[in-house]
Amino acid sequence: MSRVNPKTRDPSTVFTPRGDTINEMYIARFGLEDRLRQYIPQSMHIVLHGESGCGKTWLYKKVFADTSVYYRTANLGRACTQGINGLLAEVLAKIDNRQLTEIAETKGAGVNLSLFEAGLEAQKTYSVRQGDVFELLLQKMRAQAGSKRPAALVFENLEHILNDESAVNELKGLLLLLDDGDYAKYKIRIVLVTTASNFRTYLSSVGAANTLINRIKEVPEVGRLTQSQAETFVKRGLFQLLGIGVSPGDCTQDWLVHQVINFSDRIPQYMHELCLEIALTSEASGRTVTRELLTRAVAAWVKGSIVSEITAVTSNLNSKATKKGRKNQLLYAIALCKDSEFDYVKIEKIVRQEFPAACEGVKLNVSQGLSELADAKIALIRKNPNGTSYRIVDPRHRILMRWMLYKEKSSEILSIRDFDDGVSLS
């Protein structure tokens, strides 16, 4: 742990929602780490998948650091504007821009690339074949890694190209090149990182299934933190590293931990963001949290971080307040469900527990209700391929549903808060 006085430490050095480095807030996920570690020396390439914000990048960076893997990253989110070959050129330019310029000037026609010459402000456009750029990149990566150190080329945001047959075929071409001895000799693994849990289905739809899927190993889904991991995260950051306390008689540490976990949905990125908001809000009170202060911090974080998804939730809600609005009851149950995936049996059980009087002697037909929600114009849930279970389209939807749907403990009436209403912490 840090030797800095917790009361004087900058909260932004503890909670780093989009930080590039791994700090002491990293939560070990031994099963996933072990699987990735096992795959690194193998000849096949690797896929890491999981919902946005759940720590895929954290995971591979931690494992790569522990196992001394040399790596470079390319963001497929930009492939639509410059193609994968352009991304490779960017990665190569960061290693050795002058050599990229040399290969561009000596090779024949191919893919147009706009490059900044090393040390100059001028930009020039060259024509470079994909294989030329790729091989030079592999060569340079191997030279920097050394002869024995493992090395990986990481493609982030695979989901951005899955509906683009041209881009997928470019990626397929790279994997095929790595079967060729001239490229395989560099021993560079490709790691694909994506939020798409059904990426295999997408690949099949563009005719790349056999080419890609037969060449990859898939790490199990990187999901939300467990309850125990989430509790460790909050206590370590707020209480141990920052020395934040709670107001006696007003709230407790356990209550504060519960609220953070409930509203962040155990998603690491959101836990970082919300804990940072709490820490910064508590500065004026000497890093002491009251119920009112936490309410303000949660409200500020929700309104500042996930407001973009409010339309998706409101478009699926019934009227303002209702006793038997089944759709709202289903959404409330989905928001309460602690599992990443759920089926009608799990949701019906929650609905009957939360609304016993309204459900007594009634056939709920939850299966049809979930199907209708998945088929909505703006869907909050989606059905898993080849199965009967569902999952939330975006974890922010679950957080907003917890914010907006409110039920008094002594009542079965669900109220819908306006987004600008104050949040109520249970």
C-alpha positions as CSV (number, residue, x, y, z in Angstrom):
1,M,0.0,0.0,0.0
2,S,1.0,3.6,-0.4
3,R,3.2,5.3,2.2
4,V,1.5,8.6,1.5
5,N,-0.6,10.0,4.3
6,P,-4.2,8.8,3.3
7,K,-5.7,12.2,4.3
8,T,-3.4,14.1,1.9
9,R,-3.3,11.7,-1.0
10,D,-4.8,12.9,-4.3
11,P,-8.0,10.8,-5.0
12,S,-7.2,10.9,-8.7
13,T,-4.0,8.8,-8.1
14,V,-6.2,6.1,-6.4
15,F,-9.2,6.0,-8.6
16,T,-8.3,6.0,-12.3
17,P,-11.3,5.2,-14.5
18,R,-9.4,5.2,-17.8
19,G,-5.8,5.1,-16.5
20,D,-3.1,3.5,-18.7
21,T,-1.2,2.0,-15.7
22,I,-2.0,-0.6,-13.2
23,N,-2.0,0.7,-9.6
24,E,-2.8,-0.8,-6.2
25,M,-6.5,-0.7,-7.0
26,Y,-6.2,-3.6,-9.4
27,I,-8.3,-6.5,-8.2
28,A,-6.8,-10.0,-8.9
29,R,-9.0,-12.3,-11.0
30,F,-7.0,-15.4,-10.8
31,G,-9.0,-17.8,-13.0
32,L,-9.0,-15.4,-15.9
33,E,-5.3,-14.4,-15.3
34,D,-4.3,-18.0,-15.2
35,R,-6.1,-18.8,-18.5
36,L,-4.5,-15.9,-20.3
37,R,-1.1,-16.7,-18.9
38,Q,-1.5,-20.3,-20.2
39,Y,-2.4,-19.1,-23.7
40,I,0.5,-16.7,-24.2
41,P,3.2,-19.3,-25.1
42,Q,0.8,-21.2,-27.4
43,S,0.7,-20.8,-31.2
44,M,-2.9,-19.7,-31.4
45,H,-4.2,-16.2,-31.0
46,I,-6.3,-15.0,-28.1
47,V,-9.7,-13.3,-27.6
48,L,-10.7,-11.4,-24.5
49,H,-14.3,-10.4,-24.3
50,G,-16.7,-8.9,-21.8
51,E,-19.0,-5.9,-21.2
52,S,-17.6,-2.4,-21.5
53,G,-15.8,-1.2,-18.3
54,C,-15.4,-4.7,-16.8
55,G,-11.6,-4.6,-16.9
56,K,-10.4,-6.4,-20.1
57,T,-7.6,-4.0,-20.7
58,W,-6.6,-4.0,-17.0
59,L,-6.5,-7.8,-17.1
60,Y,-4.2,-8.2,-20.1
61,K,-1.9,-5.3,-19.0
62,K,-1.5,-6.9,-15.6
63,V,-0.8,-10.3,-17.0
64,F,1.6,-8.9,-19.6
65,A,3.4,-7.0,-17.0
66,D,3.7,-10.0,-14.7
67,T,5.0,-12.3,-17.5
68,S,7.1,-9.7,-19.3
69,V,5.2,-9.7,-22.5
70,Y,6.2,-6.9,-24.9
71,Y,3.0,-5.6,-26.7
72,R,1.7,-2.9,-28.9
73,T,-2.0,-1.9,-29.3
74,A,-4.2,-0.9,-32.3
75,N,-7.7,0.6,-31.8
76,L,-10.1,-1.0,-34.3
77,G,-12.5,1.8,-33.6
78,R,-10.6,3.9,-36.1
79,A,-10.4,1.2,-38.8
80,C,-13.5,2.7,-40.5
81,T,-11.5,5.8,-41.5
82,Q,-8.1,4.4,-42.3
83,G,-8.4,0.6,-42.5
84,I,-6.5,-1.9,-40.5
85,N,-3.4,-1.3,-42.7
86,G,-3.5,2.3,-41.6
87,L,-3.7,1.2,-38.0
88,L,-0.6,-1.0,-38.4
89,A,1.2,1.9,-40.0
90,E,0.4,4.0,-36.9
91,V,1.7,1.4,-34.6
92,L,4.9,1.0,-36.7
93,A,5.4,4.8,-36.8
94,K,5.5,4.9,-33.0
95,I,8.3,2.4,-33.1
96,D,10.3,3.7,-36.1
97,N,8.7,6.3,-38.3
98,R,11.7,6.8,-40.6
99,Q,11.8,3.1,-41.7
100,L,8.1,3.2,-42.4
101,T,8.8,6.2,-44.7
102,E,11.6,4.3,-46.4
103,I,9.4,1.2,-47.1
104,A,6.7,3.5,-48.4
105,E,9.0,5.1,-50.9
106,T,10.6,1.9,-52.2
107,K,7.6,-0.4,-52.5
108,G,5.1,-0.3,-55.3
109,A,1.4,0.5,-55.3
110,G,-0.9,-0.7,-52.6
111,V,-2.9,0.9,-49.8
112,N,-2.6,4.7,-49.5
113,L,-1.2,5.9,-46.1
114,S,-0.8,9.4,-44.9
115,L,2.4,9.6,-42.7
116,F,4.2,12.3,-40.8
117,E,7.9,12.1,-41.6
118,A,10.1,11.8,-38.5
119,G,11.1,15.1,-37.2
120,L,9.1,17.1,-39.7
121,E,5.8,18.8,-39.7
122,A,5.0,17.9,-43.3
123,Q,2.6,15.0,-44.1
124,K,3.1,12.8,-47.1
125,T,0.9,10.2,-48.7
126,Y,2.5,6.9,-49.8
127,S,1.2,3.6,-51.2
128,V,2.1,0.6,-49.2
129,R,1.0,-3.1,-49.4
130,Q,-0.4,-4.6,-46.3
131,G,2.1,-7.4,-46.1
132,D,5.0,-4.9,-46.3
133,V,3.8,-2.9,-43.3
134,F,2.8,-6.0,-41.3
135,E,6.1,-7.8,-41.7
136,L,8.1,-4.7,-40.9
137,L,5.9,-4.2,-37.8
138,L,6.5,-7.8,-36.7
139,Q,10.2,-7.4,-37.3
140,K,10.5,-4.3,-35.3
141,M,8.4,-5.7,-32.4
142,R,10.6,-8.8,-32.3
143,A,13.7,-6.6,-32.3
144,Q,12.4,-4.6,-29.4
145,A,11.2,-7.6,-27.5
146,G,14.4,-9.6,-27.9
147,S,14.7,-13.1,-29.1
148,K,13.1,-14.9,-26.2
149,R,10.6,-12.5,-24.7
150,P,6.9,-13.2,-25.7
151,A,5.3,-10.5,-27.7
152,A,1.7,-9.6,-28.7
153,L,-0.1,-7.2,-31.1
154,V,-3.4,-6.2,-29.4
155,F,-6.4,-5.2,-31.4
156,E,-8.8,-3.3,-29.1
157,N,-12.5,-2.8,-29.9
158,L,-13.1,-5.7,-32.3
159,E,-16.8,-5.1,-32.1
160,H,-16.4,-2.0,-34.2
161,I,-15.5,-4.0,-37.4
162,L,-17.7,-7.1,-36.9
163,N,-20.4,-5.8,-39.3
164,D,-17.7,-4.6,-41.8
165,E,-16.9,-7.5,-44.1
166,S,-14.0,-5.6,-45.7
167,A,-12.4,-4.9,-42.3
168,V,-12.9,-8.5,-41.1
169,N,-11.4,-9.8,-44.3
170,E,-8.4,-7.5,-43.7
171,L,-8.0,-9.0,-40.2
172,K,-8.5,-12.5,-41.6
173,G,-5.7,-11.7,-44.0
174,L,-3.3,-10.9,-41.2
175,L,-4.1,-14.1,-39.4
176,L,-3.5,-16.1,-42.6
177,L,-0.2,-14.3,-43.0
178,L,0.9,-15.5,-39.6
179,D,0.5,-19.1,-40.8
180,D,3.2,-18.3,-43.3
181,G,6.8,-19.2,-42.2
182,D,8.1,-15.7,-43.2
183,Y,5.7,-14.1,-40.7
184,A,5.4,-16.9,-38.1
185,K,9.1,-16.8,-37.4
186,Y,8.6,-13.6,-35.5
187,K,6.4,-15.4,-32.9
188,I,4.0,-12.5,-32.4
189,R,0.6,-13.4,-30.9
190,I,-2.5,-11.4,-31.9
191,V,-4.9,-10.6,-29.0
192,L,-8.4,-9.5,-30.0
193,V,-10.3,-7.5,-27.3
194,T,-14.1,-7.0,-27.7
195,T,-17.3,-6.3,-25.8
196,A,-19.2,-8.7,-28.2
197,S,-20.0,-11.9,-26.3
198,N,-21.4,-13.4,-29.6
199,F,-18.5,-12.4,-31.8
200,R,-18.3,-15.9,-33.3
201,T,-21.8,-15.4,-34.7
202,Y,-20.7,-12.1,-36.3
203,L,-17.6,-13.7,-37.8
204,S,-19.7,-16.5,-39.2
205,S,-22.1,-14.1,-40.9
206,V,-19.3,-12.6,-43.0
207,G,-17.9,-16.0,-44.0
208,A,-14.8,-15.7,-41.8
209,A,-15.7,-18.3,-39.2
210,N,-13.4,-21.2,-40.2
211,T,-10.5,-18.9,-41.0
212,L,-10.6,-16.9,-37.7
213,I,-12.2,-19.1,-35.1
214,N,-9.9,-22.1,-35.8
215,R,-7.0,-19.8,-35.0
216,I,-8.0,-18.4,-31.7
217,K,-8.3,-19.3,-28.0
218,E,-11.0,-17.6,-26.0
219,V,-10.5,-16.5,-22.4
220,P,-13.7,-16.9,-20.4
221,E,-15.8,-13.7,-20.2
222,V,-14.4,-10.9,-18.2
223,G,-17.5,-9.9,-16.3
224,R,-18.4,-7.7,-13.3
225,L,-16.5,-8.1,-10.1
226,T,-17.9,-10.6,-7.6
227,Q,-19.5,-9.2,-4.4
228,S,-16.4,-9.9,-2.4
229,Q,-14.1,-8.3,-5.0
230,A,-16.3,-5.2,-5.2
231,E,-16.3,-4.8,-1.4
232,T,-12.5,-5.2,-1.3
233,F,-12.2,-2.5,-4.0
234,V,-14.3,0.1,-2.2
235,K,-12.8,-0.5,1.2
236,R,-9.2,-0.4,-0.1
237,G,-9.7,2.8,-2.1
238,L,-11.9,4.9,0.1
239,F,-11.0,3.8,3.6
240,Q,-7.4,2.4,3.4
241,L,-5.8,4.6,0.7
242,L,-7.7,7.8,1.2
243,G,-8.6,7.6,4.8
244,I,-12.3,8.5,4.2
245,G,-14.5,8.2,7.2
246,V,-18.3,8.2,7.8
247,S,-20.4,10.4,10.0
248,P,-21.2,8.6,13.3
249,G,-24.9,7.9,13.7
250,D,-25.7,9.0,10.1
251,C,-24.3,6.1,8.1
252,T,-21.8,3.2,8.3
253,Q,-19.0,2.0,6.3
254,D,-21.0,-1.1,5.3
255,W,-23.9,1.1,4.1
256,L,-21.5,3.2,2.1
257,V,-20.0,0.1,0.4
258,H,-23.5,-1.2,-0.3
259,Q,-24.5,2.0,-2.1
260,V,-21.4,2.1,-4.3
261,I,-21.8,-1.5,-5.3
262,N,-25.5,-1.1,-6.0
263,F,-25.1,2.0,-8.3
264,S,-21.9,1.0,-10.0
265,D,-23.3,-2.6,-10.6
266,R,-19.8,-4.0,-9.7
267,I,-18.3,-2.7,-13.0
268,P,-14.7,-1.7,-12.3
269,Q,-14.8,1.5,-14.5
270,Y,-18.0,2.7,-12.9
271,M,-16.7,1.9,-9.4
272,H,-13.6,4.0,-10.2
273,E,-15.8,6.9,-11.4
274,L,-18.3,6.8,-8.5
275,C,-15.6,6.4,-5.8
276,L,-13.7,9.3,-7.3
277,E,-16.8,11.4,-7.2
278,I,-17.4,10.5,-3.5
279,A,-13.8,11.2,-2.6
280,L,-13.8,14.6,-4.3
281,T,-17.2,15.6,-2.9
282,S,-15.9,14.7,0.6
283,E,-12.9,17.0,0.4
284,A,-14.8,20.0,1.8
285,S,-15.9,18.0,4.9
286,G,-12.4,16.7,5.8
287,R,-13.1,13.4,3.9
288,T,-16.0,12.5,6.1
289,V,-19.1,11.1,4.3
290,T,-22.6,11.8,5.4
291,R,-25.8,10.4,4.0
292,E,-26.6,13.7,2.4
293,L,-23.1,14.0,0.9
294,L,-23.2,10.5,-0.6
295,T,-26.6,11.2,-2.1
296,R,-25.2,14.3,-3.8
297,A,-22.1,12.4,-5.0
298,V,-24.2,9.5,-6.5
299,A,-26.6,12.0,-8.1
300,A,-23.7,13.9,-9.7
301,W,-22.1,10.8,-11.0
302,V,-25.3,9.3,-12.5
303,K,-26.2,12.6,-14.2
304,G,-22.7,13.2,-15.4
305,S,-21.7,9.7,-16.6
306,I,-24.8,7.8,-17.9
307,V,-27.3,10.5,-18.9
308,S,-26.8,9.5,-22.6
309,E,-28.8,6.3,-22.0
310,I,-31.9,7.9,-20.3
311,T,-34.0,7.7,-23.5
312,A,-33.5,4.0,-23.8
313,V,-34.9,3.4,-20.3
314,T,-37.8,5.9,-20.4
315,S,-39.0,4.6,-23.8
316,N,-39.6,1.2,-22.2
317,L,-41.4,2.4,-19.0
318,N,-45.2,2.4,-18.3
319,S,-47.0,5.4,-16.8
320,K,-45.7,7.5,-13.9
321,A,-46.9,5.3,-11.0
322,T,-48.7,2.0,-11.3
323,K,-49.7,-0.9,-9.1
324,K,-49.8,-3.6,-11.8
325,G,-47.6,-2.3,-14.6
326,R,-46.0,-5.6,-15.6
327,K,-43.4,-4.1,-17.8
328,N,-42.2,-1.9,-15.0
329,Q,-42.2,-4.8,-12.6
330,L,-40.1,-6.8,-15.1
331,L,-37.6,-4.0,-15.4
332,Y,-37.5,-3.5,-11.7
333,A,-36.8,-7.2,-11.3
334,I,-34.1,-7.1,-14.0
335,A,-32.5,-4.2,-12.2
336,L,-32.5,-6.2,-8.9
337,C,-31.1,-9.4,-10.5
338,K,-27.4,-9.8,-9.5
339,D,-26.5,-12.2,-12.3
340,S,-25.1,-11.1,-15.7
341,E,-27.5,-13.5,-17.5
342,F,-31.0,-14.3,-16.5
343,D,-34.0,-16.2,-17.8
344,Y,-37.8,-16.0,-17.2
345,V,-37.6,-18.3,-14.1
346,K,-35.1,-16.0,-12.3
347,I,-37.1,-12.8,-13.2
348,E,-40.5,-14.3,-12.3
349,K,-39.1,-15.3,-8.9
350,I,-38.0,-11.8,-8.2
351,V,-41.3,-10.3,-9.4
352,R,-43.3,-12.6,-7.2
353,Q,-41.1,-11.8,-4.2
354,E,-41.3,-8.1,-4.7
355,F,-45.0,-7.9,-5.7
356,P,-46.7,-10.8,-3.9
357,A,-50.2,-9.3,-3.6
358,A,-50.3,-8.2,-7.3
359,C,-49.1,-11.6,-8.4
360,E,-51.2,-13.9,-6.2
361,G,-53.1,-16.4,-8.4
362,V,-52.0,-14.6,-11.6
363,K,-50.2,-16.1,-14.5
364,L,-47.5,-13.6,-15.3
365,N,-46.2,-14.8,-18.7
366,V,-42.7,-13.4,-17.9
367,S,-41.3,-15.2,-20.9
368,Q,-43.4,-13.2,-23.3
369,G,-42.6,-10.0,-21.5
370,L,-38.9,-10.5,-21.8
371,S,-39.2,-11.3,-25.4
372,E,-41.2,-8.1,-26.0
373,L,-38.5,-6.1,-24.2
374,A,-35.8,-7.7,-26.3
375,D,-37.7,-6.8,-29.5
376,A,-38.5,-3.2,-28.5
377,K,-37.4,-0.4,-30.8
378,I,-34.8,0.6,-28.3
379,A,-34.1,-2.7,-26.5
380,L,-32.7,-2.8,-23.0
381,I,-32.1,-6.5,-23.0
382,R,-31.0,-9.0,-25.7
383,K,-31.5,-12.7,-26.0
384,N,-28.3,-14.8,-26.0
385,P,-27.7,-16.7,-29.3
386,N,-28.9,-20.3,-29.3
387,G,-30.4,-20.1,-25.8
388,T,-33.3,-18.9,-23.7
389,S,-31.4,-16.6,-21.4
390,Y,-31.0,-12.8,-21.7
391,R,-28.6,-10.1,-20.7
392,I,-28.6,-6.3,-20.4
393,V,-27.6,-4.5,-23.6
394,D,-25.6,-1.9,-21.7
395,P,-24.8,-2.0,-17.9
396,R,-25.8,1.6,-17.7
397,H,-29.4,0.6,-18.4
398,R,-29.4,-1.5,-15.2
399,I,-28.0,1.4,-13.2
400,L,-30.6,3.8,-14.6
401,M,-33.4,1.4,-13.8
402,R,-32.2,1.2,-10.2
403,W,-32.2,5.0,-10.1
404,M,-35.5,5.6,-11.7
405,L,-37.8,2.8,-10.4
406,Y,-38.6,3.2,-6.8
407,K,-40.7,1.0,-4.5
408,E,-41.5,1.8,-0.9
409,K,-40.8,-1.2,1.4
410,S,-44.3,-1.2,2.7
411,S,-45.9,-0.8,-0.8
412,E,-46.1,-2.6,-4.1
413,I,-46.5,0.6,-6.1
414,L,-43.6,1.4,-8.3
415,S,-42.9,5.1,-8.8
416,I,-40.8,6.5,-11.6
417,R,-38.5,9.3,-10.8
418,D,-37.8,12.1,-13.2
419,F,-34.2,12.1,-14.1
420,D,-33.7,15.4,-12.3
421,D,-35.3,14.2,-9.1
422,G,-33.1,13.5,-6.1
423,V,-31.9,10.0,-5.7
424,S,-33.0,7.9,-2.7
425,L,-30.5,5.6,-1.1
426,S,-31.9,2.6,0.6
